[in-house]
Amino acid sequence: MNYLAHAYFSPSEPLLLLGNLSCDIIRPAEKEHLQEGILQGMELHQRIDRYTDSHSGFRRIQECMNSYSLPYAGVLADIVMDHCLASDWSAYSSLSLEEFSINIYGVLRDCIKKELVPGRFGMMAAHLVKENWFVSYSTREGLEMAIERLNYRSSRLIDAAAVMDAFLTNEGEIRSSFTLLMKEMMPLFRHSN
């Protein structure tokens, strides 16, 4: 799961949301100074990831990306799943994607203003809000931009065109695998919408 899905499966309490969203970017040494709510959000993030990573739907999506010998197939699968969630948002939420995004962005802005955002996540969160990542995930162009953003922080070049080809070639199977995963996750993880 990537940022949108983690936000979706997060309670609306700001510190839990912040911990859930920032977990992958926080260094172990930075955890010592974090508030309990942020740490609980990080634990939630890890529970979500453990469940997702062991699910057959996720493994199938990852295999679709691996079939093209792409680096970071697990990360690419996470981003593809955010696209699937955003592009079929109304199946999962009574709020529009825009309303949901505005709510999450407001929490992030407030946390940034209060200097609660741990480590390097502050800069990334500012970009996430400014560039409206959640809504952009709903389009193929937004998916491609999210893939290209990986090149800013990865040591291996990711060919966005090859990733998009892998996605489009396997889109039916990816979407059905994602739907199965979400159907089984929704009763297990509280979501804030």
C-alpha positions as CSV (number, residue, x, y, z in Angstrom):
1,M,0.0,0.0,0.0
2,N,1.2,3.5,-0.8
3,Y,0.2,6.9,0.7
4,L,-3.4,7.1,-0.4
5,A,-4.2,3.6,0.8
6,H,-2.5,4.2,4.1
7,A,-4.4,7.4,4.6
8,Y,-7.6,5.6,3.7
9,F,-7.0,2.9,6.3
10,S,-6.0,5.4,9.0
11,P,-8.2,6.7,11.7
12,S,-8.8,10.4,11.5
13,E,-6.8,11.2,14.7
14,P,-4.0,13.5,13.4
15,L,-1.0,11.8,15.1
16,L,-2.1,8.3,14.1
17,L,-2.5,9.5,10.5
18,L,0.9,11.2,10.6
19,G,2.6,8.1,11.9
20,N,0.9,5.9,9.4
21,L,1.9,8.1,6.5
22,S,5.5,8.9,7.6
23,C,6.5,5.4,8.7
24,D,8.6,4.4,5.7
25,I,10.7,7.6,5.8
26,I,11.5,7.7,9.5
27,R,14.9,6.5,10.6
28,P,15.1,4.3,13.7
29,A,17.1,7.0,15.6
30,E,14.3,9.5,15.0
31,K,11.7,7.3,16.6
32,E,13.0,8.0,20.1
33,H,11.6,11.5,20.2
34,L,8.2,10.9,18.6
35,Q,4.9,11.2,20.4
36,E,3.0,8.1,21.3
37,G,0.2,8.7,18.8
38,I,2.8,8.9,15.9
39,L,4.4,5.7,17.1
40,Q,1.0,4.0,17.2
41,G,0.3,5.2,13.6
42,M,3.7,3.7,12.6
43,E,2.6,0.4,14.1
44,L,-0.6,0.5,12.2
45,H,1.3,1.2,9.0
46,Q,3.4,-1.9,9.7
47,R,0.3,-4.1,10.4
48,I,-1.2,-2.9,7.1
49,D,2.0,-3.7,5.2
50,R,2.4,-7.1,6.8
51,Y,-1.2,-8.0,5.8
52,T,-0.9,-6.6,2.3
53,D,2.5,-8.2,1.6
54,S,1.2,-11.7,2.6
55,H,-2.0,-11.4,0.5
56,S,-2.4,-13.3,-2.7
57,G,-3.8,-10.2,-4.4
58,F,-0.8,-8.1,-3.7
59,R,1.6,-11.0,-4.6
60,R,-0.2,-11.3,-8.0
61,I,0.1,-7.5,-8.7
62,Q,3.8,-7.8,-7.8
63,E,4.2,-10.7,-10.1
64,C,2.7,-8.7,-12.9
65,M,5.4,-6.0,-12.3
66,N,8.1,-8.6,-11.9
67,S,7.2,-10.2,-15.3
68,Y,8.9,-7.2,-16.9
69,S,12.0,-7.5,-14.7
70,L,11.4,-4.1,-13.2
71,P,13.4,-2.9,-10.2
72,Y,11.4,-2.3,-7.0
73,A,8.4,-4.4,-8.1
74,G,6.9,-4.3,-4.6
75,V,7.1,-0.5,-4.5
76,L,5.7,-0.3,-8.0
77,A,2.8,-2.6,-6.9
78,D,2.1,-0.2,-4.0
79,I,1.9,2.8,-6.4
80,V,-0.3,0.9,-8.9
81,M,-2.6,0.0,-6.0
82,D,-3.0,3.7,-5.1
83,H,-4.0,4.3,-8.7
84,C,-6.5,1.5,-8.6
85,L,-8.0,2.9,-5.3
86,A,-8.1,6.5,-6.6
87,S,-9.5,5.6,-10.0
88,D,-12.4,3.6,-8.5
89,W,-12.7,5.7,-5.3
90,S,-16.5,5.8,-5.2
91,A,-16.5,2.0,-4.7
92,Y,-14.7,2.5,-1.4
93,S,-15.8,5.8,0.1
94,S,-18.9,7.9,0.5
95,L,-16.7,11.0,0.4
96,S,-15.4,12.2,-3.0
97,L,-11.7,11.7,-3.5
98,E,-11.3,15.5,-3.5
99,E,-13.1,15.9,-0.2
100,F,-11.0,13.1,1.4
101,S,-7.8,14.6,0.0
102,I,-8.7,18.1,1.4
103,N,-9.3,16.6,4.8
104,I,-6.0,14.7,4.9
105,Y,-4.0,17.6,3.4
106,G,-5.5,19.8,6.2
107,V,-4.2,17.5,8.8
108,L,-0.8,17.4,7.2
109,R,-0.6,21.2,6.9
110,D,-1.5,21.5,10.5
111,C,1.1,19.0,11.6
112,I,3.7,20.7,9.5
113,K,2.8,24.1,11.0
114,K,3.0,22.7,14.5
115,E,6.4,21.0,13.6
116,L,5.1,17.6,14.5
117,V,6.2,16.1,11.2
118,P,9.1,13.8,11.9
119,G,12.4,13.6,9.9
120,R,12.4,14.0,6.1
121,F,8.7,13.4,5.9
122,G,8.0,17.1,6.3
123,M,9.4,18.0,2.9
124,M,7.8,15.1,1.2
125,A,4.4,15.9,2.8
126,A,4.6,19.5,1.6
127,H,5.1,18.2,-2.0
128,L,2.3,15.6,-1.5
129,V,-0.1,18.4,-0.5
130,K,1.1,21.1,-3.0
131,E,1.0,18.7,-6.0
132,N,-2.3,17.0,-4.9
133,W,-0.9,13.5,-5.2
134,F,-4.0,11.7,-4.0
135,V,-6.3,13.1,-6.7
136,S,-3.5,12.8,-9.3
137,Y,-3.3,9.1,-8.6
138,S,-6.7,8.7,-10.3
139,T,-5.4,9.3,-13.8
140,R,-2.9,7.3,-15.9
141,E,-0.8,10.5,-16.2
142,G,-0.8,10.8,-12.4
143,L,0.3,7.2,-12.1
144,E,3.1,7.8,-14.5
145,M,4.2,11.0,-12.6
146,A,4.2,9.0,-9.3
147,I,6.4,6.4,-10.9
148,E,8.8,9.0,-12.2
149,R,9.0,10.6,-8.7
150,L,10.6,7.4,-7.5
151,N,13.7,8.3,-9.5
152,Y,14.4,11.1,-7.2
153,R,15.1,8.7,-4.3
154,S,16.1,5.4,-5.9
155,S,19.6,4.3,-6.8
156,R,18.4,2.4,-9.9
157,L,16.6,4.2,-12.8
158,I,13.0,3.2,-13.2
159,D,11.7,3.3,-16.7
160,A,8.2,4.8,-16.3
161,A,7.2,3.8,-19.8
162,A,8.0,0.1,-19.1
163,V,6.1,0.3,-15.8
164,M,3.1,1.8,-17.6
165,D,3.3,-1.0,-20.2
166,A,3.4,-3.6,-17.5
167,F,0.3,-2.0,-15.9
168,L,-1.7,-1.6,-19.1
169,T,-0.9,-5.1,-20.3
170,N,-2.0,-6.6,-17.0
171,E,-4.6,-4.1,-15.9
172,G,-7.6,-6.5,-15.7
173,E,-5.7,-8.9,-13.5
174,I,-4.2,-6.1,-11.4
175,R,-7.6,-4.5,-10.8
176,S,-9.3,-7.8,-9.9
177,S,-6.4,-8.7,-7.5
178,F,-6.7,-5.2,-5.9
179,T,-10.5,-5.5,-5.6
180,L,-10.1,-8.9,-3.8
181,L,-7.4,-7.4,-1.5
182,M,-9.6,-4.4,-0.6
183,K,-12.7,-6.5,0.0
184,E,-10.7,-8.6,2.6
185,M,-8.9,-5.6,4.2
186,M,-11.9,-3.3,4.7
187,P,-13.4,-5.2,7.6
188,L,-10.0,-5.6,9.3
189,F,-8.8,-2.0,9.2
190,R,-10.9,0.9,10.2
191,H,-11.1,3.6,7.6
192,S,-12.0,7.2,8.2
193,N,-14.6,7.8,5.6
